[in-house]
Amino acid sequence: LEAEWQAIQRLRDLDSFLAQVLPQPVARHQQQFAYRWRAGFLYPLSEVSRQYPKGIEPQAMVWMANRLLEQLARVHTLGFVHGHLQADHVLLHPRDHGLLLCGWSRCQAGPPALDLKAGLGLLQSLLGPAPGGPWKELFPKLARFASAHQIQQELQRVARATFGPPRYHPFHMK
């Protein structure tokens, strides 16, 4: 818990954008840790996969990917990595297309490769076991890029070619 507290505080102090999207710790005492409640961030990606075992629509995956990659790019630019991206560490706000990363206890200075591999795995899993169209070949191609920003640019290019200009795509959880 102490490592997570320190990591979040350090990143929030270094980047005003991250200060808005990271969990907001408010108190700690012995083995307890409290965050400020962020209304709407109710669903970890593990719950998305549970509710959509056949996968979500690619348009929804694209907005989730944009939010995830945007945050990772900022963290990586500062020279840090999350270090432990997993489905329970990514919380969604479906209505507002928000994404919040938690589980920062393994945040450290380092190269982004581990975060990128884990993040791409999470995004690919959202499409279910048998994604079709350009999505089937996209993820092996994305894995060759060295930065979250490059991955995001390529993903946006494919999304525009597939769906046209970006627009709001509703996503619902039960």
C-alpha positions as CSV (number, residue, x, y, z in Angstrom):
1,L,0.0,0.0,0.0
2,E,2.8,2.4,0.8
3,A,4.4,1.8,-2.6
4,E,1.0,2.5,-4.3
5,W,0.5,5.7,-2.3
6,Q,4.0,7.0,-3.2
7,A,3.6,6.1,-6.9
8,I,0.3,7.8,-7.3
9,Q,1.5,10.9,-5.4
10,R,4.7,11.1,-7.5
11,L,2.8,10.8,-10.8
12,R,0.2,13.3,-9.7
13,D,2.9,15.8,-8.8
14,L,4.7,15.4,-12.1
15,D,1.7,15.7,-14.5
16,S,-1.5,17.7,-14.2
17,F,-3.3,15.5,-16.7
18,L,-2.5,12.4,-14.6
19,A,-3.6,14.2,-11.5
20,Q,-7.1,14.2,-13.0
21,V,-7.2,10.6,-14.1
22,L,-5.4,8.7,-11.4
23,P,-7.1,7.5,-8.2
24,Q,-7.2,10.3,-5.6
25,P,-5.8,9.0,-2.3
26,V,-7.3,10.8,0.7
27,A,-6.2,8.8,3.7
28,R,-4.1,5.9,4.9
29,H,-3.8,4.3,8.2
30,Q,-1.8,1.1,8.9
31,Q,-3.1,-1.5,6.4
32,Q,-6.0,0.6,5.1
33,F,-6.1,2.9,2.2
34,A,-8.9,5.3,1.1
35,Y,-9.5,6.9,-2.3
36,R,-11.9,9.7,-3.1
37,W,-15.0,8.2,-4.7
38,R,-15.2,8.8,-8.5
39,A,-18.8,8.4,-9.5
40,G,-19.4,6.1,-12.5
41,F,-16.1,4.2,-12.4
42,L,-17.8,1.0,-11.4
43,Y,-16.7,-1.7,-13.8
44,P,-13.3,-3.4,-14.1
45,L,-12.4,-4.9,-17.4
46,S,-12.9,-8.3,-15.8
47,E,-16.6,-7.5,-15.4
48,V,-16.8,-6.4,-19.0
49,S,-15.4,-9.7,-20.1
50,R,-17.8,-11.5,-17.8
51,Q,-20.9,-9.7,-19.2
52,Y,-19.7,-9.9,-22.8
53,P,-18.1,-13.4,-23.1
54,K,-18.4,-13.3,-26.9
55,G,-16.7,-9.9,-27.0
56,I,-17.7,-6.2,-27.2
57,E,-18.2,-4.2,-30.4
58,P,-14.9,-2.9,-31.8
59,Q,-16.1,0.7,-31.6
60,A,-16.3,0.3,-27.8
61,M,-12.9,-1.3,-27.6
62,V,-11.5,1.6,-29.6
63,W,-12.6,4.3,-27.1
64,M,-11.3,2.1,-24.2
65,A,-8.0,1.7,-26.0
66,N,-7.7,5.4,-26.6
67,R,-8.2,6.2,-22.9
68,L,-5.8,3.4,-21.8
69,L,-3.1,4.3,-24.3
70,E,-3.4,8.0,-23.6
71,Q,-2.7,7.4,-19.9
72,L,0.1,5.0,-20.5
73,A,1.7,7.4,-22.9
74,R,1.8,10.1,-20.2
75,V,3.2,7.7,-17.6
76,H,5.8,6.4,-20.0
77,T,6.8,9.9,-21.1
78,L,7.7,10.5,-17.4
79,G,9.9,7.4,-17.5
80,F,7.7,5.2,-15.5
81,V,5.6,2.1,-16.1
82,H,2.5,0.9,-14.4
83,G,4.1,-2.5,-14.0
84,H,1.1,-4.7,-13.3
85,L,-1.7,-4.0,-15.8
86,Q,-4.5,-6.5,-15.4
87,A,-8.2,-6.6,-16.0
88,D,-9.0,-5.7,-12.4
89,H,-6.8,-2.6,-12.5
90,V,-8.7,-0.9,-15.3
91,L,-12.0,0.7,-14.3
92,L,-14.5,2.0,-16.8
93,H,-17.1,4.7,-16.8
94,P,-19.3,3.4,-19.6
95,R,-21.6,6.4,-20.1
96,D,-18.8,9.0,-20.1
97,H,-16.2,6.9,-21.9
98,G,-13.9,7.2,-19.0
99,L,-11.1,4.9,-17.9
100,L,-9.2,4.9,-14.6
101,L,-6.1,2.9,-13.9
102,C,-5.5,1.6,-10.3
103,G,-3.2,-1.0,-8.8
104,W,-0.1,1.2,-8.9
105,S,1.9,-0.6,-6.3
106,R,4.4,-1.9,-8.9
107,C,4.9,1.4,-10.7
108,Q,8.6,2.0,-11.3
109,A,11.0,3.6,-13.7
110,G,11.5,1.4,-16.7
111,P,10.8,0.7,-20.4
112,P,7.2,0.6,-21.5
113,A,7.3,-2.9,-23.2
114,L,5.7,-4.7,-20.3
115,D,2.8,-2.3,-20.0
116,L,2.3,-2.3,-23.8
117,K,2.2,-6.1,-24.0
118,A,-0.2,-6.3,-21.1
119,G,-2.4,-3.5,-22.4
120,L,-2.7,-4.9,-25.9
121,G,-3.6,-8.3,-24.4
122,L,-6.4,-6.7,-22.3
123,L,-7.7,-4.8,-25.3
124,Q,-7.6,-7.9,-27.6
125,S,-9.4,-10.0,-25.0
126,L,-12.3,-7.4,-25.0
127,L,-13.1,-8.4,-28.6
128,G,-13.7,-12.0,-27.6
129,P,-12.2,-15.3,-28.7
130,A,-12.7,-14.8,-32.5
131,P,-12.5,-11.1,-33.6
132,G,-13.2,-10.6,-37.2
133,G,-12.4,-8.1,-39.9
134,P,-9.2,-6.0,-39.5
135,W,-9.1,-6.7,-35.8
136,K,-7.9,-10.2,-36.2
137,E,-4.6,-9.1,-37.8
138,L,-4.3,-5.8,-36.0
139,F,-3.0,-6.8,-32.6
140,P,0.2,-8.7,-33.8
141,K,1.0,-5.6,-35.9
142,L,0.4,-3.2,-32.9
143,A,2.7,-5.3,-30.8
144,R,5.6,-4.2,-32.9
145,F,5.3,-0.5,-31.9
146,A,7.5,0.8,-29.2
147,S,5.2,3.4,-27.7
148,A,1.6,3.8,-26.5
149,H,1.4,6.9,-28.7
150,Q,2.4,4.9,-31.9
151,I,-0.1,2.1,-31.0
152,Q,-2.8,4.7,-30.5
153,Q,-2.1,6.4,-33.8
154,E,-2.3,3.1,-35.7
155,L,-5.4,2.0,-33.9
156,Q,-7.1,5.3,-34.7
157,R,-6.1,5.0,-38.4
158,V,-7.6,1.5,-38.6
159,A,-10.8,2.7,-36.7
160,R,-11.2,5.6,-39.1
161,A,-10.8,3.4,-42.1
162,T,-13.3,0.9,-40.7
163,F,-15.9,3.1,-39.1
164,G,-15.3,6.6,-40.5
165,P,-14.8,9.7,-38.3
166,P,-14.8,9.2,-34.6
167,R,-18.2,9.6,-32.9
168,Y,-19.8,8.6,-29.6
169,H,-20.6,4.9,-29.4
170,P,-22.8,3.9,-26.4
171,F,-21.6,1.1,-24.2
172,H,-23.8,-0.4,-21.6
173,M,-23.2,-2.6,-18.6
174,K,-25.8,-4.4,-16.6
